[in-house]
Structure formats: structure tokens, C-alpha cells
Amino acid sequence: MISFLRRAFAAFVLLVGAMGIAHAQRAGVPLMDFKDIPVSLSSQKAVSAEAVRQAFQASAVAERWDVASLPDGSLQLSTLRNGKHTVVLAVTYDAEKYSVVYERSEQLNYAEAPPPLRAIGPSRTVESSYAMDEAARKQAARFAHLPEAKFSVRHGSAMIHPSYESWIHELLGGVRRRLMLP
């Protein structure tokens, strides 16, 4: 009897611990790319493609991104946050517009979109699907006031940790501010 109680208690402790870990993880949000952002959004003056590249390089360094220039003239940005979260982006640009597109990540809970509600199985509940929808709404509202927000497009059906989009908006804000300089 005591052995049974010890096993039951151990199972209870493991279950409560697992629930705590699952609760601590933030719900994924739709993965967004930022395409064809007009340079004129940031600068009323004509700028060169070189000036856009320099704005990205300066902003990237300021926001803790590594910059690699690729042979086709595009940039690849990568960052390591908190010693474990890695993001790699592709940046294309010219004198009139620029785009920032997700390439890959590590430790950011990247996943293709969850199954539709009708296909929810034992590992997913209606409540967890609602939480993801609510997280996506909150994320969209959080950045809606930023000029780049209207140029965001879904990256397929992928979901990712909410911090990803925060880091991208910090980067884009730096680019915008640098392009506004005289």
C-alpha cells in the first residue's frame, strides 16, 4: 500500500511539473516576413541601394545581429539571443524597397501551423487552440502602430515564439531611423 502511494505521489508530482513547464511556454504566433517595405516610408529624400545596405548593417550591429554580405548583393543576418535562441534572416533591398524574410531558427518553437480545430487530438485541447488564436491577436495588436506592420505577410502556415517578431521590429525600427537621417 505504501509503495502504491509513493508511486501515485511521484506520478502526481511529475504531472504537476509537466503542466507547469507547458504553462510557462508562450503560445506560438504566426511567423511574419516583411516584404517590399518602401524606402519612402522612412525617407522623403532619394536614397541609394548602398544607403539602404548601410542602414541595415548599422542597425543589425546595434541590435546584436551578425551581418554577411552574399554574392548576389543581399544580406544574411543572424543572431544568438540568451545563449540559445538563433535566428537567420535574408535581407534584399534596392533604392526603393527592402524585405526581411525568415530563413531558419533554433530554440524558438518553429512549427508549421497546428491542425484545424476539428482535428484536435488528445495532446491539444480547444483551450490551447484558443490561446494560440488569442496570442496571435495580441501580437498583431502589439505591432499594429508601427509603419512596417502593414508590410508583414504570413510565412506560409508557420508559427514561432513571439519574441521573434519583437526582434525583427527592433531591427526594422533601427533601419527606419537611420534612413530618416539627413
N, C-alpha and C positions, 0 to 999 in steps of 0.2 A: 504494500500500500504506500509506504513512504517513497519507494522507488518510483511508483507511478506519479505521485505528487511532485517529486523533483523533476521528472521529465515534463510533466504538464506545465510546471512553473517555468522551466527552461524554454519550452516552446512559446509560452506567453511572452517572455522577455524578448525572444528573437522576433516575434511578430510585432510587438510594440516598437522595437528598434527599427525594423524594416519600414514600418509605417512612418516613423519619424524621418528616416532618410528620404523616402518618397515625397513626403510633405515638404522637405527642405529644398528639393529641386524645383526650380521655377518652370512653369509651363512654357513650352516652346511657342514661338511666334512665327508667322510666315517669313521666310528668308526673302529679303528685298535686294534687288540690284538697282542702281541709279543710272539711267540711260539718257543720253543726249541732253544733258543739262546745258542750257545756253550760257556761254561766257558772258553775254549781255546781262544775265541775272545778277552778276557781280560787278561788272564794269561797264560804264557808259562809253568808255573810250575803246577804240580798236586795240586789240592785243594780238601778239603773235603766238603761234603754237609753242615757241620757246618760252614765252612768258607763262603760259599755262603749265608747261612742264616744270618750270622753276617754282611755281606756286605749289604744285603737288609735292615736289621734293622738299621744299622748306616746311610745308605743313606736315608731311609724313615724319620728318625728323623730329619736329616739335611734339608730335603726338606719339612718339616711340614706335614708328614703323621703319623697317629697313626698305630701301629702295634699290631695285635693279632695273637698269635700262636694257630693254630687249632689242635685238637686231631690227625688228620692224618699226622701232621708234616708240612702242608702247612701254609702259612701266609695269613692273610687278612689285607690289607692296606686300610685306609680311610683318607680322608682329607676334610676340610671345607675351601674354599677359599673365600676371600672377604665377609665373613659372610653370604654367601648364596649358594655357589656352592659346592655340595657334590659329591664325587666320592668314590666308593668302588671297590677294585681290589682283585683278587685271585692270589696268587703267589705260584707256585710249582717249586721245584728245586731238584737237586741232585748234585753229584760231577762233572757231565759232562755237564749239561744244566739247563736252567731255563726258565720259562714262566710267563708272566704277562697278565692276562685276565680280561676284564671288567666284573663287576658284576651288578652294578647299579649306578645311579647318580640322582641328583636333581638340577634343575635350570640350566641345560646345554643343553637344547633343544634336548634331546634324542628323536629320532623318527625313525621309520622304513623308508626305502628309499622312496622317493616320487614316485608317479606314473610315468610310462614312458611318454615321450613327447606326444605321440598320445592321452593320456588320460588327457591332461591338461584341467582343468576346469576354471570357472570364477575367482577363488581365486589364480590361478597360471598362469603365463604367460611364453611364450617361453624365454623371457629375464631373468626371475628369475631362470628357469632351467639352462640356460647357466651360470648364476652367480654361481650356485652350482657346476657345472662342472668345471668352472674356479677356484673356491675356492679349490676344491679337487686337481686340478693340481698344484696349488700354494703350497698347504700343502705338497704334495708329494715331490715337488722340495725343499721345505724348509728343509726337514729332510733327503734327499737322501744321503748326505755325511756322515751321522752317521752310525757306524758299525751295529747297531741294526736294521736299516731300512729294510735290506733285509730279516729280520725275521718277518716283520709285515704281518698280514693276516686280511682280512676283517672279522668283527664280524657280520656275516650274511649280511643283507642289511641295517643295522642301520647307522644313521647319528648322528653327535654330534657337539657341539661347538668346534671350532679349538683349543681353549685353552687346552682342554683335552689332546690332543696328546703332546703339549708342556710340560705339567706337567709330562707325562709318560717318555718323553725323558730326562727330568731333572733327574728323579729318576733313569732311566737306566744308564745315564752317571755317576751318583754317584756310582752305583754298579760296573760299569766297572772300574772306577778309583780305588775303594777300592780293587777289585780283582787283580789289577796290582801291588799293594804294595807288598814289599818283606815280 
